[in-house]
Amino acid sequence: MVNSYAVELIEHDRLSEARNVSLVAVSSPLGPFYPEWRETLLDVRSKRKQRSTITLSVPEFQQGYEQEEALVDNPLQEARVDAVIDFMTANLHKNITLDQLCQVASLSPSQFARVFKSQTGLSPITYLIKLRMEKAGHLLTTTFRSVKEVMAMVGYGNRHHFLQLFKRHFNTTPTAYRKRALRQRRNRY
């Protein structure tokens, strides 16, 4: 049922929401038993990737640009980044270190950071925070768990740090975010 909801969101070009729903399905305990859920997530990712190219005419920059483009278009690098994102998603509730992410990608820290940023546009840590905040927002609007429980479910033990990151990401507090979502849901019906 969750996967069909994600497919419906894709059909209506609500790709960010479809990605969140697909991530929930894939990271659930039943995820490994339903390969079509993984296919839906991959479908969302392929539709969300929008890259723009900039052409520089200065020869000294050309070599660096070609190296960067090789990182972006390399299927092996894409697979490494996808594996890291899947690892992050499955372990949001745990303390994740940069060393662990490098091990998943089988790259040195400097190579990993460069490859990850070329594929996603964000540093690995920024991307992890983004995933955690999206999951926290989802949990706040779909469950009755306390902010403290949600905070723990997305890997934060420090309330002040969690609130600071949440406010930066959503421009509001978790409680206000939940109230607004509930109000919007009530107004639809």
C-alpha positions, -999 to +999 in steps of 0.1 A: +000+000+000+029+024+008+046+016-025+014+023-045+011+056-027+047+064-038+039+054-074+008+077-073+030+106-060+054+100-089+026+101-114+016+135-100+052+149-101+054+150-063+088+135-064+101+148-030+072+132-012+074+101-033+111+097-023+102+101+014+075+075+011+097+051-008+125+055+018+101+046+045+090+015+026+126+004+017+140+009+052+111-010+069+117-046+081+098-058+051+118-038+026+142-066+016+113-089+007+097-065-018+122-056-046+095-035-063+098-010-034+135-006-042+126-002-079+102+026-070+129+044-050+153+041-079+126+054-102+121+085-080+159+091-078+163+089-116+135+114-121+148+138-094+183+141-108+186+173-126+220+184-135+231+215-153+263+220-171+285+251-173+310+254-201+341+274-194+363+286-222+394+292-201+418+262-208+432+260-172+397+252-159+389+228-186+409+199-171+392+203-137+358+205-154+364+172-173+375+155-142+344+167-124+321+156-153+337+121-152+327+119-115+291+128-123+286+105-152+304+075-138+280+046-130+303+032-104+304+064-085+266+067-087+263+032-073+287+040-045+267+071-036+234+052-038+248+025-014+259+052+010+225+069+009+208+036+015+231+030+044+223+064+058+186+059+054+187+025+071+207+038+100+193+072+107+187+063+143+224+054+149+255+075+152+270+074+117+306+084+112+324+096+081+347+066+083+317+043+081+304+060+050+339+058+034+339+021+041+305+016+025+318+035-006+352+019-005+369+053-009+393+074+010+377+103+029+389+130+004+378+109-026+345+100-009+337+137-001+344+148-037+324+119-053+295+124-030+293+161-035+295+157-073+266+133-073+243+150-048+254+186-046+258+183-008+285+172+015+279+138+031+272+153+066+248+179+052+230+152+032+227+130+064+212+160+083+188+166+055+177+129+055+173+130+093+152+162+092+130+149+065+124+117+085+117+138+116+092+159+098+075+128+084+073+112+119+059+143+134+031+145+109+023+108+107+027+096+143+018+107+178+053+102+191+068+130+213+094+153+200+119+135+222+110+101+207+113+115+172+146+131+180+160+097+192+145+079+162+165+101+138+198+098+158+200+128+180+206+127+217+210+164+223+177+182+223+192+217+217+212+205+187+181+187+172+159+218+176+186+240+161+189+218+130+151+213+127+145+251+128+172+256+102+157+230+079+120+238+083+121+274+096+099+265+126+099+243+157+089+207+157+057+214+177+047+242+154+055+220+123+032+193+136+004+217+145+005+232+110+005+198+093-025+187+114-043+219+106-037+215+069-048+179+070-080+188+088-088+216+063-086+192+034-115+172+047 
